[in-house]
């Protein structure tokens, strides 16, 4: 499977409409996408993760402009699109950090509302409502679980996805450059401990005084880094062996050897 990661910036002076149009131009000009099976975008690239004062104004229903753009790209390029995430306004008026994967025919494979909302130096946990269920679906073959940014610090979420059959894990993020080594560490560790291919797409540029870290990465279940971007906008590609998680789990049975929960008495 060929994976494309599209790192994007979300400058404050750019409207959501202009940002979607700019991303569309970048995608339409990227000829290598003809050979790609899955395209992944960052967290909150339309609204801008750190643009907290704009969350309400930039919120959209699930069937909104971000999903519409992803459907257009998926159909045009005959690939799966993980649209990153956007500020979703639910039917009850509450806001969520929502991601989704769209199939080449435009159908939604799976959707996910971010479970772990960030509070440290962030207003996400104040402004948004957390999700309460897993995001899991088949993407170009393998069962694929989706998570978002701060979720990386909670291995139990990833293990829950693996327990439900996931062999591939996707993380969209707006991870700051100040904690870049944590980003590298967690993406590698999650791939190894869950014995899964891990695909992580991060944002870049400046948002409301915060520098985003970039360095989108693809890590194999062996711990090998298959691709890593820098800090600029643009595409990064990786070839992923979809059979490797199954092979790794059969040869080194760490998941099968797990004994949990451990009795307390």
C-alpha positions in Angstrom: 0.0 0.0 0.0 1.3 3.5 -0.8 0.6 6.2 1.7 0.7 10.0 1.1 0.9 12.4 4.1 0.0 16.0 3.3 1.4 18.4 5.8 -0.5 21.7 5.9 -0.2 25.1 7.6 -3.3 27.0 8.9 -2.3 30.7 8.9 -4.8 32.9 10.8 -5.4 35.3 8.0 -6.6 32.6 5.7 -10.3 31.7 5.6 -11.6 28.1 5.7 -12.8 28.4 2.2 -9.5 29.7 0.9 -7.6 26.9 2.8 -9.7 24.2 1.3 -9.2 25.7 -2.1 -5.4 25.8 -1.5 -5.3 22.2 -0.4 -7.3 21.2 -3.4 -4.9 23.0 -5.7 -2.0 21.2 -4.0 -3.7 17.8 -4.4 -4.7 18.4 -8.0 -1.1 19.3 -8.9 0.4 16.2 -7.2 0.8 13.6 -10.0 2.2 10.9 -7.7 -1.2 10.5 -6.1 -2.1 8.4 -9.1 -0.2 5.5 -7.5 -1.4 6.2 -4.0 -3.9 4.1 -1.9 -4.4 6.4 1.1 -4.0 10.2 1.6 -3.9 11.5 5.2 -4.2 15.2 6.3 -3.5 16.8 9.7 -5.8 17.6 12.7 -8.0 20.7 12.5 -6.3 22.0 9.3 -9.4 23.8 8.2 -10.2 25.6 11.5 -6.6 25.8 12.8 -6.2 23.9 16.0 -4.9 26.8 18.1 -7.4 29.3 16.8 -9.7 28.6 19.7 -11.6 31.9 19.4 -12.7 30.8 15.9 -14.0 27.3 16.8 -17.7 28.3 16.9 -17.5 30.4 13.7 -15.6 27.7 11.8 -17.7 24.8 13.1 -19.5 22.8 10.5 -22.0 19.9 10.4 -20.6 16.4 9.7 -21.8 16.7 6.1 -20.0 20.0 5.6 -17.3 21.5 3.4 -14.4 19.4 4.8 -16.1 16.1 4.1 -17.3 17.4 0.7 -13.7 18.2 -0.3 -12.5 14.8 0.9 -15.2 13.1 -1.2 -14.1 15.1 -4.2 -10.5 14.1 -3.8 -11.3 10.5 -3.1 -13.4 10.2 -6.3 -11.0 12.2 -8.5 -7.9 10.2 -7.5 -9.5 6.8 -6.8 -8.1 6.6 -3.3 -9.0 6.6 0.4 -8.8 9.9 2.2 -8.4 10.5 5.9 -9.6 14.1 6.0 -7.6 15.0 9.1 -10.2 16.5 11.5 -12.5 19.5 11.7 -14.7 21.3 14.3 -18.0 19.5 14.0 -21.2 21.0 15.4 -23.5 18.1 16.4 -27.3 18.1 16.0 -27.4 19.0 19.7 -25.2 22.1 19.2 -22.1 20.7 20.9 -18.7 20.9 19.3 -16.4 18.0 18.6 -13.0 17.4 17.1 -14.1 15.0 14.3 -12.2 12.9 11.8 -13.3 10.5 9.0 -12.1 8.3 6.3 -13.7 8.4 2.8 -13.5 5.6 0.3 -12.8 6.0 -3.4 -16.5 6.0 -4.1 -17.1 8.8 -1.7 -18.7 6.7 1.1 -17.6 7.2 4.7 -15.7 4.2 5.9 -15.5 5.3 9.6 -15.7 8.5 11.6 -14.3 9.4 15.0 -14.8 12.1 17.6 -11.6 12.7 19.6 -11.8 11.1 23.0 -8.9 12.7 24.8 -9.2 16.5 24.7 -6.1 18.5 25.5 -6.1 21.0 28.4 -2.4 21.9 28.9 -2.0 25.4 27.3 -5.1 24.6 25.2 -8.8 25.4 25.3 -9.9 22.3 23.5 -11.2 20.5 26.6 -13.1 23.7 27.5 -14.7 24.2 24.2 -15.3 20.8 22.8 -17.1 17.6 23.9 -15.2 14.3 23.8 -16.2 11.3 21.8 -17.3 8.1 23.3 -16.6 5.4 20.8 -13.8 3.9 18.6 -13.2 4.7 15.0 -12.5 1.5 13.0 -12.9 0.5 9.4 -11.3 -1.3 6.5 -9.0 0.9 4.3 -7.6 -0.7 1.2 -7.7 -4.0 2.9 -6.5 -3.8 6.5 -8.7 -3.0 9.5 -7.7 0.5 10.4 -8.2 2.4 13.6 -8.1 6.2 13.7 -7.0 8.5 16.6 -6.2 12.1 17.0 -3.1 13.9 18.4 -3.3 13.8 22.3 -4.7 10.3 22.0 -1.1 9.2 21.4 -0.5 9.5 25.2 -3.1 6.9 26.0 -2.0 3.5 24.9 -5.2 1.9 26.1 -7.1 3.5 23.2 -4.7 2.0 20.7 -4.9 -1.4 22.4 -8.7 -1.2 22.3 -8.5 -0.7 18.5 -6.1 -3.7 18.2 -8.4 -5.8 20.3 -11.2 -5.0 17.8 -8.9 -6.2 14.9 -6.9 -3.1 13.8 -3.7 -3.9 12.0 -3.1 -0.3 10.9 -3.4 2.9 13.0 -3.7 6.5 11.8 -3.1 9.6 13.8 -3.9 13.1 12.6 -2.3 15.8 14.7 -1.5 19.4 15.4 1.5 18.6 17.6 3.7 21.5 18.7 7.4 21.7 17.8 8.2 22.2 21.5 7.3 18.5 22.2 8.6 17.1 18.9 10.7 14.3 20.6 7.5 13.1 22.4 5.8 12.9 19.0 8.6 10.8 17.6 8.7 8.6 20.7 5.0 7.9 21.0 4.5 7.2 17.3 7.3 4.7 17.3 6.2 3.1 20.6 2.6 2.7 19.6 3.6 0.9 16.4 5.9 -1.5 18.3 3.6 -2.2 21.3 0.5 -2.7 19.1 2.5 -4.5 16.4 0.7 -2.4 13.8 1.6 0.0 10.9 1.3 3.5 12.3 0.6 6.5 10.0 0.9 9.9 11.6 0.2 13.2 9.8 1.1 16.5 11.7 0.4 20.1 10.9 3.1 22.7 10.2 3.6 26.5 10.3 2.5 29.0 13.0 -0.9 29.1 14.6 -1.7 31.9 17.1 1.9 32.0 18.4 2.4 28.2 18.4 4.9 26.5 16.0 3.7 23.2 14.8 6.2 20.4 14.6 5.6 18.7 11.3 7.7 15.5 11.0 4.8 13.4 9.8 5.9 9.8 10.0 5.1 6.2 9.0 6.4 3.5 11.4 6.3 -0.3 10.8 5.4 -2.8 13.6 9.1 -3.6 13.8 9.9 0.0 14.8 11.4 0.9 11.4 10.7 4.4 10.3 9.4 4.0 6.7 9.2 7.8 6.1 9.5 11.1 8.0 8.8 14.6 6.7 10.4 17.8 7.7 8.7 21.0 8.7 7.5 22.3 5.4 4.1 22.0 3.7 3.9 19.3 1.2 3.6 15.5 0.5 5.6 12.7 2.0 5.2 9.1 0.7 5.7 5.7 2.2 5.2 2.1 0.9 3.6 0.0 3.6 3.5 -3.8 3.8 -0.1 -4.5 4.9 0.8 -8.1 5.8 3.6 -7.2 8.1 1.5 -6.7 11.3 0.1 -10.2 10.9 3.5 -11.7 10.2 5.1 -9.8 13.2 2.3 -10.9 15.6 2.7 -14.6 14.5 6.5 -14.5 14.8 6.7 -12.5 18.1 3.5 -13.2 20.1 3.6 -10.3 22.5 -0.1 -9.5 22.0 -1.1 -13.2 22.5 1.1 -13.4 25.6 -0.8 -10.5 27.4 -2.4 -11.4 30.8 -4.8 -8.7 31.7 -6.4 -7.7 34.0 -3.9 -8.9 36.6 -5.7 -10.2 39.7 -5.4 -7.8 42.7 -5.7 -10.6 45.4 
